[in-house]
């Protein structure tokens, strides 16, 4: 198979992100790949429903030929055709993350000259994935700055284990690519905290918000107690947002049966306080989300609070794909990252 890139699925952090990144690059660049050892070190190796949906979604948007698209598969061959804009709808069939499925297809659709609309049903608020609010408030403004205009809409919340949430991404035709320089936060312009429950007592949200605001020394706004949101099953989360002139950071802690309201709120506060102790504008999750889009457009320069295993996995994948490297310099003020516009990405 000519021009097919070989990927070791155990490299980097060895998880699903490597697969999603490869799918996104294949659909966006038209180059095929073979990946072996998908999630081999995980307790449940191979493709789960969420990963399989990402494969099928990416295949649908670029008319790909695929081998190994089945649950539990640890090897996959993906040979894309041309990406096509339009209406797309995908159902995960579990509480797997809608957001992570979008990672596999948005880069290809965002580069096209015609609009697309993608509807995905599954989980919208998952412990190990960005939430809808993170996409809307943190990631979308930075993607808009590089020329990708994406409007995210939450139709219905989906929590584990019921799932059943629905998320829509409306993708406008691409604009001229612009390099992103995000090395300073700028002036602090706002903050906010919320606690959300669905099919649970409103007192749970009230307790979470009180604990979260006390930890952050923020005044408590009763409007941050949100209950009765539509969802097929019960769920809850605490959320804290801090807004600067150049960037927004949003942290979410998802509740579960094993943690009290105070524990959920404290987990949220702990993560936001780690961000606030730094001066770097790019949080570790935003860094993961930006590397591939920057490589596919005009590149950029970032200052991040940390270089993570997920970021290193993205770096390794981009190096394999384009034979170019991301420059990473660690210092007292954070990690300085320079992403080139990758040759062959256009």
N, C-alpha and C positions, 0 to 999 in steps of 0.2 A: 504494500500500500504506500504509494509515493506521498511525501509531504505529511506523513502522519507522525506526530510527536509522541515519544514514549515518556510516560510519567510514572514515577514510583509513588504509589499512594501511601506509603509509610513514611515519606520524607516530611520534614517540618513537624507540625503537631499531629499529622497523620489522621485527621478527621475529615468530616464532610466538606469543610471549607475548600480543601484542595480540589475536590471534585467539582464543586460549584464554580470555582474560579476557572477551571479548565473548560467547563461547559460555556461559561460566559465568554471566554476568549475564543473558543471555537466558533460560536455563533456570530461573534463580532468580526472575526478576521477571516473566516472561511477555511481555516486549517483544521484538519482532523487530529484526533489523539487516541491513544490506547493507554489506559490507566490500570495498573495491577496493584493488588493489595489494598483495595478500598476499605478504609476503617478497620484494618486487620487487627489492631491492638485494642479495639473497643470491646466492651462486654458482649455486645451483639454486633459482630462484624458484618461488613457488606452493606448493601443498600437497604435502608428502611423505607417506609412509605414516603416520608418527606423527601429523601434523596431520589427515590424513583420518580416521584412527581416532578422534581427539578429536571431530571433527565428527559422525561417525556415532554415537559414544557419547552425545554430548549430545542428538542428535536422538532416540535411542532412549529416553532417560530422560524426555523431555518430549513425545514424539510430534510432533516438529517437521516442518514442510514445508521442504525444503531445495532450493536450486538451486545448481549448481556444485560438488557434492561429488564431485570426481574428481581424480586425481593431476595435479599441475601447474597446477591452476586458480588464478588470481589474483583472482577475484571470487567472492563467496559471498553468497547470500541465505538467511537463517535465520529462520523464523517459528515460534516454539515454541507447544506446547499446555501443558497442566498437567503438572508434574513428578510422577512416580509412584515410590513406594518399591517395593522388592522385590529379587529376584535379577537381577543383570546380569552378563554375561560378554562380553569383547571381546578379540580377538586382533589385534595390530598387524601381524603377518606379516613383521617385520624386527626388528632390534635397537633400534628406536626406543624412547624412554623410556615405560615404564608410568606413572611418576610424573607426567609432563607430561600424559598423557591424563587422569589423575585430577583435575588442576587444573580441567578443563573441566566436570566433573560433580559433584564433591564439594559445592560450595556449594549447589546445588539440593537434593541429597539430604539434606544435613545440616540443612536447615531444616524437613524434613517431620516429621509426628507419628508415623510408623511406621518400623521399621528397614529398612535395605537392606544388601545384600552385593554387592560388586563384585569380580570376578575379571578380571585383565588379564594377558595373556602378551606378552612382548617383552623389552626391555632393563630391567634393574633397577638397574644401576650404569653410568651414562653420564657422559662427561666434562663435558657442558654441562647437566646436570640434577641436581636433588637425588637422593640415594640413598634406598633403603628406610630405612636407619638414621636418616637425617636426618628423614624423615617421622615415624618412631616416637619418636625421642628429643628432637627440637628443636621441630618444628611441632605435633605432636599435643597436647602439654601446654598450649600457648598457645591452641589451638582449644578445648580442654576448658574453659579459663578463661572463654571467651565463650559457652559453651553448646553447642558442637559436640563430641560424643563419638565419636571414630573410633579403631578398633583396627586397626593394620596388621600383616599377617602375610606373611613371606617364605617362599614354598613352594620356590622354586628360583631360584638366581642366573642372570642373563642378561647376558652381556657381548657387546660388538661384536667380530666381525661375526655370530656365531652366533645371538645373541638366545636365545629359548626360555625366558627366565625367567618366573616367575609370582609375582604380588603380589595379595594379597587385602585389601580394605578393608571392615571391618564397621562400619556407621554406625548408631548408636543414635538413637532419636527425639530431636528437639531439645528442649533445656531452655530456660527463660526466658533471653533474651539479657542479657549482662552486659558493661559497658564494660571494656576492657582498659587498665590503666595499667602500663606497663613502662618505667620510667625509671631504675631502679637494678638492678645485677646481684645485690646481696645478698652474703652470705658465700660464699666459695669452699668447696665441699664435696667436690669430687672431680675426678679426671682419669683418662684412660685412652688407650692407644694400641693399635692392631691393624694387622697386615698380613695380607692374605688372598690366597690363590691358589687357582685351580681348574684342574685339568688341566695344572699346571706343577710344577716342582720346589719342594719345601718350602724349600729354601735361598734361594729368591728372597724369600719372606716373611721369613725370618730376617734377611736382609741389609737389607730395607726397614725392619723394626722397629728394628734396631740403629742405623741411620742416623737415623731419626726421633727415637728417644729421646735419642740423643746431641745432636741439634740443640736439642731442647726441654729438655735437662738433667733428664730424667725417668728414674727407675730402669726398667730393662727387665724386664718380666714375660714369661717364656717362654709364658704362656698367651695372649699376644697374637699368637703365630704360629699362623695358622689356614690349614690346607691340606686339600685333598680335599673342598671344599664342592661340592655337586651343581650341575652346570651343563652344558649341551650343548656348550660350547666353552671354550677357555682364557681366563683373565682374571686380573687382579690389581689390588689397590688398597691404599693406605695410608690410615689413618684416625686422627685425633686428636680427643679429646673433652675439654672442660672444663666442669664443672658448678658452677653457683652456685645459691643459694637460690631465685632468681626466674627463672632462664633457663639453658638448656644450649646450648653452641655445639659443633658437630661439623663437622669439615673432612675432606674426602676428596680424594685425588688418584688418578685412575684410570691404571693402567699401559697402555702400548702398545709396539709393536715399536720405536718410534723413541727410547724413553727407557730408561735403565738403572734398576736398582733404586734406586740412590742419587738419581737425578734425580727419581723419583717421590716418594720420601720427603722430599726437600728441598722439592719443590713443596708438599707437605702442611704441612711445618713453616713455610714462609714465610707461608702464608695464616693459619695459626693465630697466629703471632707478630704479624701485623698486628692481629688481634682483641685479643690480650693487651696490646698497646701502648695500646689505647684503654680508656676506662672505660665506654663506652656498652654497654648490655646487648644491643641488637638488631644483629646482624650484617647485612651487606648482603643476604644471601640470605633471611634471615628477614623482613626488611623487605618484600621483594618478595612474600612469601607471605602477609603479614598484611593488606595494605592493603584488598584486596577483601573478605575476611571481615569486617573491622571495619566497612566501609561498609555491609554487608548486615545487620549486627546492631545493636549499641548504640554503635558508635564506640570511640574510645580515644585514648590519648596514649602516644607512643613516643619513646625517645631512641636514635638509631641512630648507627653509626660513620660512615656516609656516605650521601649521597643519590645514587643510581645512575641511569643511563639506563633501566634496567628499571623502577625505581620511578617515574621521570617518565612512562614510557609508561602505567603503571597510573593515575597521577594524571590524565593527559590523557583516558584512557578513562572514568574515573569522572566527570570534569567533563562530558564529552559526554553520558554516560548520564543523570546526575541533575541537571545544571546546578548543582552544588555543588562546592566546591573543598576540597582538603586543604591545611592550613596547614603550611608548612615554614620553620623558622627555623634557620639555620646558626650555630654558635658554636664556641668552643674545646673545649667538652666533648662535641661531637658535633652531630648534627642533631636538633632537636626537631620532632616530627611530631604534628599533631593531626588525627585523622580523625573527621569528624562522622558520626552515624547518618544516612545519606542519605534524604531524603524520597522516598517511593515505593518504598523497598527492601522494606518489609514486605509 
